[in-house]
Every structure is written in C-alpha cells, then in structure tokens.
Amino acid sequence: MVISIARFKALPGGAEMMEQRFPAFQPQIEVLERLPEGTLGRAYAGMIRSLNYDADFFRPRDTSTEGLWLTQRIATTHDIHHVIAGLNTQAQGESAVLAITATQIGFPAYVLLNLLASFKAFRFQPADHEAISRAIAHGQRVGLQAKPLVLQRWEEGWEKPLSQWREELAIPMATGETFSANYE
C-alpha cells in the first residue's frame, strides 16, 4: 500500500487531494436521476438503479490515515469507473476496471484480484482465458493512456456530459467487446 500511496501522491494534485482528505463520496441517486440524459450523474444513477445496487453502501468510514483514505476513495468511486470507461459489471468488465486502477497507481488488492482472475480462467475455465486476458489488457491500456481516474472529482462534474468526460480523460472505449457496456 505504501507504493500505491506514493504513486498517488506523485500524480499532479494527488498529494493535495490526499492531504485535504477530499470528502467521502456520497451520491444522492434521486438528485442524479433528474439530471439531463447523457450526463455522468444520470448515467451513474441509471447504472446503480438498473443493477439494484445500494447507493448508500459506502458510508463514510475512518479516513484518518493516508491508506484508509485512499482505500475509501478507490472503493467508493469504483462504479463510476465502470460508467466512465463503458465497462460492464460481469467478471471481465470488473477485471478491466480493476486493471485501470492497478495500472495507474498499483493498488495491491486490484493487482492480486486480476492475477487470480487470470489464473482461475487459465486453470479452471480455459474457454474464458482469452476474454479475461483481453479485458485486463484493455484496462491496462486505459490506465496507461487516460488521465488518472482516481484523481477526478466526479462529485463536482455530475452535470458534465459523459462523452465530454471521456474525451477530456482520453479514455479508449471497448466498443464491441464482451466486457463493454453502454450506460448512456
């Protein structure tokens, strides 16, 4: 975790965001649902509702240390990464999203989960190995090409069109892949 914290703090604005303990993410789904079609907020609310997720699942937790704060930030914004990168929530889409953060800051849990997903497919589900490998590779490509997703202050840009976010962050889309999703 020490390496992830150091990598996060080395990103432009990362040290400041961590030092401020940028507030815990607390979406108000009912408010986001009223935003115009095509906005990040509306797309995120639609995903949360369509999957029957509990929007209050990530309540504020202890963020007194850098590691606790970073873990909270990563966990609470994970589903936004699905929306912003156009990746589904099935196993392949999850691995792609994990690969983005793992590539950008080396978050240990995500590195390990993708290693295990790849091994599981290779050893026990060989028919799925190519697809999971493509998903992880795509997530790594996004992680290398896009601006750091973990640094984005999504809460301050719910009204911004999803297409504008993607363009500004230089996110390559996975159009036509089994792990892609359209949340617009």
C-alpha positions in Angstrom: 0.0 0.0 0.0 3.0 2.3 0.6 3.8 2.2 -3.1 0.2 3.0 -4.1 0.2 6.0 -1.7 3.5 7.2 -3.1 2.3 6.8 -6.7 -1.0 8.6 -5.9 0.8 11.5 -4.2 3.2 11.8 -7.2 0.3 12.4 -9.6 -0.4 16.1 -10.2 -2.8 17.2 -7.5 -2.7 13.8 -5.7 -0.8 14.9 -2.6 -3.1 17.9 -2.2 -6.2 15.7 -2.6 -4.9 13.2 0.0 -3.8 15.9 2.4 -7.2 17.5 2.2 -8.8 14.1 2.7 -11.2 15.1 -0.1 -14.6 14.2 1.2 -16.0 10.8 1.0 -18.2 10.1 -2.0 -21.9 10.2 -1.1 -24.2 10.1 -4.1 -27.8 11.2 -4.0 -29.3 9.0 -6.6 -32.7 10.7 -6.6 -30.9 14.0 -7.5 -28.7 12.5 -10.1 -31.6 10.8 -11.8 -33.1 14.3 -12.5 -30.0 15.4 -14.5 -30.2 15.5 -18.3 -29.7 12.4 -20.4 -26.1 11.8 -21.3 -24.6 13.4 -18.2 -22.3 11.5 -15.9 -24.7 11.8 -13.0 -27.7 10.5 -14.9 -25.7 7.6 -16.3 -24.3 6.7 -12.9 -27.7 6.8 -11.3 -29.1 4.7 -14.1 -26.4 2.0 -13.6 -27.0 1.9 -9.8 -30.7 1.6 -10.3 -30.6 -1.0 -13.1 -28.3 -3.2 -11.1 -30.3 -2.7 -7.9 -27.2 -1.6 -6.0 -27.5 0.1 -2.6 -26.4 3.7 -3.3 -25.7 4.1 0.4 -23.4 1.0 0.6 -20.3 3.2 1.0 -21.0 5.2 4.1 -18.2 7.4 5.4 -15.5 5.4 7.2 -12.4 6.2 9.1 -10.0 8.1 6.7 -7.5 9.2 9.4 -4.5 7.6 7.6 -3.4 8.0 4.0 -4.0 4.3 3.4 -7.6 4.4 4.8 -8.4 7.5 2.8 -7.1 6.1 -0.4 -8.9 2.7 0.1 -12.1 4.5 0.8 -11.8 6.8 -2.3 -11.0 3.9 -4.6 -13.8 1.7 -3.2 -16.4 4.5 -3.4 -15.6 5.6 -6.9 -15.1 2.1 -8.4 -18.6 2.0 -10.0 -18.1 5.4 -11.6 -15.1 3.9 -13.4 -17.4 1.3 -14.9 -19.6 4.1 -16.3 -16.8 6.4 -17.4 -14.9 3.6 -19.2 -18.0 1.9 -20.6 -17.3 -1.4 -18.9 -19.9 -3.9 -17.6 -20.0 -5.4 -14.2 -19.6 -9.0 -15.2 -16.3 -10.8 -14.4 -14.5 -9.4 -17.5 -15.7 -5.9 -17.0 -14.7 -6.0 -13.4 -11.2 -7.1 -14.3 -10.9 -4.3 -16.8 -11.9 -1.7 -14.3 -9.5 -3.2 -11.7 -6.7 -3.1 -14.2 -7.2 0.7 -14.8 -6.5 1.5 -11.1 -3.9 -1.2 -10.8 -2.0 0.3 -13.7 -2.4 3.9 -12.7 -1.4 3.6 -9.0 -0.7 -0.1 -8.4 -3.5 -0.7 -5.8 -2.4 -4.1 -4.3 -5.9 -5.7 -3.9 -6.7 -5.0 -7.5 -3.3 -6.3 -8.8 -4.0 -9.5 -6.8 -7.6 -9.9 -7.9 -6.6 -9.7 -11.6 -3.8 -12.1 -11.1 -6.3 -14.5 -9.5 -8.9 -13.9 -12.2 -6.3 -14.7 -14.9 -5.1 -17.8 -13.1 -8.6 -19.0 -12.4 -9.5 -18.7 -16.1 -6.3 -20.3 -17.3 -6.5 -23.2 -14.9 -10.2 -23.9 -14.4 -12.1 -22.1 -17.2 -9.7 -22.2 -20.2 -12.5 -21.2 -22.6 -12.7 -17.8 -20.7 -9.0 -17.1 -20.5 -8.7 -15.2 -23.8 -11.6 -13.0 -22.9 -10.4 -12.2 -19.4 -6.9 -11.5 -20.8 -8.4 -9.1 -23.4 -10.4 -7.3 -20.6 -7.3 -6.9 -18.4 -5.2 -5.7 -21.4 -7.9 -3.2 -22.2 -8.0 -1.9 -18.7 -4.2 -1.6 -18.7 -4.4 0.3 -22.0 -6.9 2.7 -20.4 -4.7 3.0 -17.4 -1.7 3.9 -19.5 -3.5 6.3 -21.9 -6.1 8.0 -19.8 -5.6 10.7 -17.2 -5.8 9.2 -13.7 -9.4 8.3 -12.9 -8.7 8.1 -9.2 -7.8 11.9 -9.1 -11.1 13.0 -10.7 -13.5 15.0 -8.6 -16.6 13.3 -10.1 -18.8 14.9 -7.5 -18.1 18.3 -9.0 -18.9 17.3 -12.5 -22.1 15.2 -12.4 -23.7 17.7 -14.9 -20.9 17.3 -17.5 -21.8 15.0 -20.5 -20.3 11.6 -20.2 -18.8 12.0 -23.7 -17.0 15.2 -22.6 -15.5 13.4 -19.6 -14.3 10.6 -21.8 -12.7 13.0 -24.3 -11.1 15.1 -21.6 -9.7 12.0 -19.9 -8.6 10.3 -23.2 -10.4 7.1 -22.4 -10.3 4.5 -25.3 -13.6 2.7 -25.4 -14.0 -1.1 -25.7 -16.8 -1.0 -28.3 -18.0 -4.4 -29.4 -16.1 -6.3 -26.7 -17.9 -8.8 -24.4 -16.9 -6.6 -21.4 -18.2 -3.3 -22.8 -21.4 -1.6 -21.6 -23.4 1.5 -22.6 -24.7 3.4 -19.6 -25.9 6.4 -21.6 
